[in-house]
């Protein structure tokens, strides 16, 4: 049976619009309810307890709005709060994160060494390391925090000399030496994929740059197909893009991440 209820997609800001866009392109019949917690961004420097409290409230918002699926489209939130949200809501609505799809993809490719770049919260949580250790104990995981990248991208600094210099500096870190693939463990990073590829091309090093947006949307589609959650073919969805705090700069930046301007709705769920 078809299910035309919305997919709840959450991010700590509006970078998760990259995943919302990928989901919409892959499954055009699906309605999306996006929520960006712009009142509390960035999550990258927040404690795990703070992140859990934010995500718990937003998950309740999705449940209250009859979402058929909750996708934590944020690596920091997935690392800190997925287990809690899954425990609280999996009986009512399935909860997916962005870490499991990436781990599954890397293990399927049978790599021996993989690199990860992400926010401080994602990297220090070691969530990827634990997942990889369970899925493939023989896989060597190398990771570094790259905290300048997300704010740099949000300010429009990508695909230029400034961004390339910062990217080259991070990727030259010896902790990433010898990797066969690199997981872009932040929703912002697909926008600098070409620059990351350029760095390795100039070094004449072959590294697969894993664009997690496509990996995650494909994983979500397979999950929904398996559980008979897909919308009716030909359904014309009306997407809703919500934020917990609204500014003109947030509105302007939506074009960077979604590929087109979308109208943000201010939903102050904290009062």
N, C-alpha and C positions, 0 to 999 in steps of 0.2 A: 504493500500500500504506500502511496505517496504521502510525504509529510512536508507541507508548505510552511511550516513554522520557521522562524529565523535561526540562523547560526549566530551565536554570540561570540564575537571576536574581541579580545581584550589586549590592550597594551598599556605600558606605563606612560606613554605619550602618544604621538601620532605616527611614529616610525612603523608601527604594526600595520599601517595602511598598505605597506608593501605586500604583506601577506593577504590582507583583505582583497587587494587588487588581483593577486594570483588566484585566490579562491574563486573570485567572481569570473575571471577569464576562463578558468577550467570548468566551473559549474555555473553557467549563466542563468540557470533557472532558480538558483538559491538566493533567498533573501538574507541580507547581512545586517546585523545589529552590531555596530562597532562602538566600543567605549574606550576612550583614551583618558587615562587618569592624569591629565595635565596639571591638576592642582598639586600633585605630589612628585612630579618628575624632577630630576631623573631618579630612577630606582637604583641605578648602578652604585650609588654611594650610600644607600639606605641599609639599615640592619634587616636581618631576615624576619624579625618579629614585626617590624613596621610594615614590611612588604606583605606579610601574611594578613595583617589587619586590613590593609587596603584591598587586597584581592578578595578576601572573604566578603567584604561589603559589595564589591562589584559583581561577584558571582551571584549574590542574593538578588541583585538588580536584574541579572539575566534570567534567573528562575522566575522572578515576579513578572517578567515580560514574555514568559512562555517560550523561551529558546529551547530548541530541540537538542542543541549541542553547545558546549562551551569550549572555545579554543583559546588557551593562554598563549597569545601570539607575542610573547615577551620572554626572552631567555632568563632575565633576572627573576621574573615572577615564577616562571616554570621551575627554576632551581630552588627557590625559597618556599613556594606555596603550593606546588602541584599536589603533593601528598595530602596536605590538609584539605584542599578543595575537592580532590577526588573522594576522600573519605566522607566529607560532608554532603556531597551532592550526587555521587555516582548512582545512587539508587533512584534519583529523580531524573537526572539528565547526565549523559556521558560527558566526561571532561578529558580533553586532550591537551598535551603540552608540545613545545617545539623541540625538546631535547630528544625524545624517543624516536621521532622520524629521522633525525640526523644520525643517531647511533645506528639505527637499523640500516640506513643507506650505506654508511661507511663499512659496516660489517659485511654487508652483501657484496661489496666491491673487493673484499679480502685484502685490504691494505695491511701493512705491517707497522707503519708509523703514521700517525695523524696529528696535525696541529689544530689548535683552537684559539681564536681571538674573540674577545668579548669584553663586557664591562667588568669592573672590579667585583661586583656582586656575583656575577655568573662564574667567573674564574675562581674566586676564593671559596665559593660553595663546593667546588670540586664535584658538582653534580654530574658533569660529563664523564669525569674520571671514574666515578662509581658505576655509572651505567655501562661504560665501555668494559670495565673490569668484569662485570657480570656477563655481558654479551660475548666478549672475546678477551679472556685473560692474557692472551699472548700479544695483544695489540699495545704498542708503545704510544702513549699519549703525551704530547707536548703542548703547553698552553701558556699564553701571556695575556695580561689585562692591557687593553688599549683604550683608556678612558678619554683620550682627546678626540677620538674619531666621531662618536655620536654628536657631540655639540658642534664639531667642525662641519659635519654634513648638514645639520639643522640650520646653520648660518649660511648655507649655500656654498661652502668651500669644498668642492669636489670637482674632479676633472680639471685641475689647474696646477700650477707649479707648487703652490703652498701645500695643497693636500698631498701631492705626490711625495713631497719632501717628508712630511709627517709619516705617511704610510711606509716609505722606504726605511725610515728610522726604526719603526716598530718591527717590520718584517726582517730587518737585519739582526735582530736579537738572536744570540746564539742558542737560546732555548727552543727556537723553531728550526734549527738546522736539521737536515736529513729527513724532512717530512715528505710524504708522498701525496698527501691531500691536506687541504686547509678548510676547516669548518668556519663559516662566517656566522658566529654565534651572537648576532645582534641584528634586529630587523632593519637597522639603518645601512648595514654594510653591503647589501646587494648594489647600492648606488655607487660604490667604489670598487666593484668587482673588476672592472676593466683596468683600473689603476693597479690593483693587486696583481692581476695577470701580467701587466706590463713590467712590474718589478721582477717577477720570476723569469719572464722572457728575456729581459736584459741580462739576467744572471745565467741564462741558458740552463735553467733548472726546470724540470718537468714536475709540476704540482697541480693536481686538480683542485680548482677553487669551487667549493660546494655552496651554491646559492640556495640557502635554506628555504627561501620562499616557495620555490617550485617543489622541493622535496616535501615540505609540510602540506602544501595544498593537495599533492597527489596522495599522500598518506591519509589525509582527511577524507578525500573522495573514496578511497578504498574502504575506509572504516564505515562510512555512511552507506556505501553500496552493500557491504557485508551485513549490516544491521537494518537494511531496508529503510533508510532515513532520507533518501533523496526526494527532492521536490518533483512535482508533476512536470513532465516534458512540456515545454511551451509556457510554463509559468512565467509571468512578468513580475519580477520582484521589485519592491520599493525599499531600497536600502536606507538605513538611518545611521548617521554618524554623530555620536555623542561625545562630549568632553566634560570633565568635571570642573574645568575652569576655561573661560573663553577670552582670547585676546586676538587682535587683528593679525599678529604674527603667526599664531597657530593656524588661523584660516588661510593665510598666504602660503604657509609651508605645506598644506595638504597637497598642493599640486606637485611638489617634489616627490612625495611618497606614493601618492595614488595615481599619478600620471595625468590627472585632470583635477580641476577645482571641484570640491564637494562642499556642500553647506554643512557646517558644524552646528549642532544643537547643544546649547549649554544645559547640562543636567546636574545641578549641584546636589548630589546624593548625600553629601555630608552636612547639608543645611546651609 
